[in-house]
Amino acid sequence: MALLPLLEVDNVSKRFGGIVALDAVSFTAEAGEIVGLIGPNGAGKTTAFNVITRLYTPDEGDVRFDGETLLDTPPSAVVRWGIARTFQNVELFRGMTVIDNVRVGAHARQGEQRPEDVLFYVSLHSVRHRPALELPYATQKRVELARALASGPQLLLLDEPAGGLSHEEVEQLGVFIRRMRDDFELTILLVEHHMGLVMSIANRVHVLDFGKKIAEGTPREVQANPSVIEAYLGTSV
């Protein structure tokens, strides 16, 4: 019998009044994959993340993790399944120190990762006692990532991790994401506008436009898809 995907988004629709943010969207992420979720602004990518992490309840469809529905799970309990995320706009306890922010993640699943070890891993141990509010934006994004890792996830959702980074930093981030996937045995779902990053590290890519999935495939297949080129990329990357 074939193994089920770790994550299954199955025919999910989400409406906000007359706006259809997701329209019967389906995609999967297999264990150990890096999966890209791309599309123009307003395509529904972050809405998909919010449905997976139960901040939103879909109007139709299902979200399954390791074969079990998540729709009966409150948002506060999603992390206990082994799902963690970062946000497009950094969401930290900004008045707390770096290590206390990371301890919040570790507390969510007791005994999964030691905060000090995670801070060493993301090269933040030297600022562990500084308030997160005082740190540069790119460093705050690393604090948020460390907090997610400290919960010991199986599935990590990264929402625009390259935002605000230089070209050199984006290249380093790509190397780091692949290493992190291997070191922590993660499955990673990545929303990102930096196409060079997505196409260089993703095993598969799903493309949304106006809430509909218009393409899926390997990076090479997606880059060559005329619908993707017209809707989003403009030209092949």
C-alpha positions in Angstrom: 0.0 0.0 0.0 1.3 3.4 -1.0 2.3 5.8 1.8 0.1 8.8 2.3 1.6 12.3 1.8 2.5 14.0 5.1 0.3 17.0 4.2 -2.8 16.9 2.0 -4.8 20.0 1.2 -7.9 18.6 -0.4 -10.3 20.7 -2.5 -10.1 23.6 -0.1 -12.1 26.7 -0.7 -12.1 29.9 1.5 -14.2 33.0 1.0 -14.3 36.3 2.7 -17.6 37.8 1.7 -17.6 38.1 -2.0 -13.9 37.5 -2.3 -12.8 33.9 -3.1 -9.3 33.6 -1.6 -9.0 29.8 -2.3 -11.1 28.0 -4.9 -11.1 24.2 -4.7 -7.3 24.1 -4.2 -5.5 20.8 -3.7 -1.9 20.0 -3.2 0.4 17.7 -1.2 3.8 17.6 0.5 5.6 14.3 0.8 7.8 13.6 3.8 11.3 15.1 3.2 10.3 17.4 0.4 10.7 21.1 -0.1 7.6 22.2 -1.8 7.2 25.7 -3.2 3.8 27.6 -3.2 4.0 30.6 -5.5 1.8 33.1 -7.2 1.2 36.9 -7.5 0.2 39.0 -4.5 -3.4 38.1 -3.5 -3.2 34.6 -5.1 -4.1 32.9 -1.8 -0.7 31.6 -0.6 -0.8 33.0 2.9 -4.5 32.1 3.2 -3.5 28.5 2.4 -1.0 28.7 5.3 -3.6 30.1 7.6 -6.0 27.3 6.7 -3.3 24.6 7.3 -2.4 26.1 10.7 -6.1 26.5 11.5 -6.2 30.3 11.8 -8.9 30.0 9.1 -11.5 27.3 8.7 -12.2 26.4 5.1 -15.6 26.7 3.7 -15.2 23.4 1.8 -12.5 20.7 1.7 -10.2 19.1 4.1 -6.6 19.4 5.4 -5.0 16.2 6.5 -1.7 15.7 8.3 -0.3 12.2 8.3 -3.7 10.9 7.2 -5.7 12.7 9.9 -7.9 15.7 9.5 -6.8 18.9 11.1 -10.2 20.6 11.0 -11.1 19.5 14.5 -7.9 20.9 15.9 -7.9 24.4 17.4 -5.1 26.8 16.3 -3.3 26.6 19.6 -2.9 22.8 19.3 -1.6 22.6 15.7 2.0 22.7 16.9 1.5 19.6 18.9 0.9 17.7 15.7 4.4 18.7 14.6 3.5 21.7 12.4 5.3 25.0 12.8 5.4 28.2 10.8 7.0 31.6 10.3 5.1 34.6 9.1 5.4 37.1 6.2 5.4 39.9 8.8 7.5 38.8 11.7 5.4 37.7 14.7 7.5 37.7 17.8 7.0 38.6 21.5 9.1 41.7 20.8 9.5 42.7 24.4 10.9 39.3 25.4 14.5 38.2 24.9 15.6 36.1 22.0 16.0 33.0 24.1 12.6 33.5 25.8 11.0 33.7 22.4 12.6 30.4 21.5 11.6 28.9 24.8 8.0 29.5 23.8 8.5 27.2 20.8 10.2 24.6 22.9 7.4 24.7 25.5 4.8 23.9 22.9 6.2 20.4 22.6 8.1 19.6 25.7 11.5 18.1 25.3 11.7 18.4 21.5 14.7 20.8 21.1 16.8 22.6 23.6 16.5 26.4 22.9 20.3 26.9 23.4 21.0 24.3 20.8 18.7 25.8 18.3 20.1 29.3 18.8 23.6 27.9 18.1 22.3 26.3 15.0 20.9 29.6 13.6 23.9 31.6 14.8 22.0 33.6 17.4 23.5 32.4 20.6 25.5 35.7 21.0 22.3 37.7 21.1 20.2 35.3 23.2 19.7 37.7 26.1 18.8 40.8 23.9 15.2 41.9 23.5 13.9 40.8 20.1 12.6 44.3 19.5 16.2 45.7 19.4 17.4 43.4 16.6 17.4 44.1 12.8 14.6 42.8 10.8 16.6 40.0 9.2 17.7 38.9 12.6 14.2 38.9 13.9 13.3 36.6 11.1 15.9 34.2 12.3 14.6 34.4 15.8 11.1 33.4 14.5 12.7 30.5 12.6 14.5 29.4 15.7 11.2 29.5 17.7 9.6 27.3 15.0 12.5 24.8 15.0 12.5 24.6 18.8 9.0 23.0 18.7 10.5 20.0 16.9 8.2 20.1 13.8 7.9 17.5 11.1 6.3 20.1 8.8 7.7 23.7 8.6 5.8 26.4 6.8 8.1 29.3 5.7 6.2 32.5 4.6 8.6 34.6 2.5 11.8 33.9 4.4 13.9 35.9 1.9 12.0 39.2 2.5 14.5 42.0 3.1 17.6 39.9 2.3 20.4 40.9 -0.1 21.2 38.7 -3.1 24.1 37.1 -1.3 22.0 36.5 1.8 19.3 34.8 -0.3 21.9 32.4 -1.8 23.0 31.6 1.8 19.4 31.1 2.8 18.9 28.5 0.1 21.8 26.5 1.3 20.6 26.8 4.9 17.1 25.7 4.1 18.3 22.5 2.4 20.7 21.8 5.3 18.0 22.5 7.9 15.6 20.1 6.0 18.2 17.3 6.2 19.5 18.0 9.7 16.0 18.2 11.3 14.4 15.7 8.9 11.8 18.2 7.9 9.2 18.6 5.2 9.1 22.3 4.2 6.3 24.2 2.5 7.7 27.5 1.2 5.9 30.6 0.1 8.3 33.0 -1.6 8.4 35.7 -4.2 12.1 35.3 -4.9 11.8 32.9 -7.8 15.5 32.1 -8.0 15.4 30.8 -4.4 12.2 28.7 -5.0 13.4 27.2 -8.2 16.9 26.3 -6.8 15.7 24.4 -3.8 12.1 23.1 -4.3 11.4 19.5 -5.3 8.0 20.5 -6.6 6.2 23.7 -7.1 2.4 24.6 -6.9 1.2 27.8 -8.5 -1.8 29.8 -7.4 -3.5 32.7 -9.3 -6.6 34.5 -8.0 -7.2 31.6 -5.6 -7.0 28.8 -8.1 -4.2 26.4 -8.7 -3.1 26.8 -12.2 0.0 24.6 -12.4 2.2 22.1 -10.5 5.3 20.2 -11.2 9.1 20.3 -10.9 10.7 23.7 -11.1 11.7 23.1 -14.7 8.1 22.1 -15.6 6.6 25.1 -13.9 9.1 27.6 -15.5 8.1 26.3 -18.9 4.3 26.4 -18.3 2.7 29.1 -20.4 -0.1 29.8 -17.8 2.6 30.4 -15.2 4.6 32.7 -17.4 1.5 34.7 -18.3 0.2 34.9 -14.8 3.3 35.4 -12.7 6.8 34.9 -14.0 6.6 37.1 -17.1 9.5 35.2 -18.5 11.1 31.9 -17.6 13.6 32.2 -14.7 
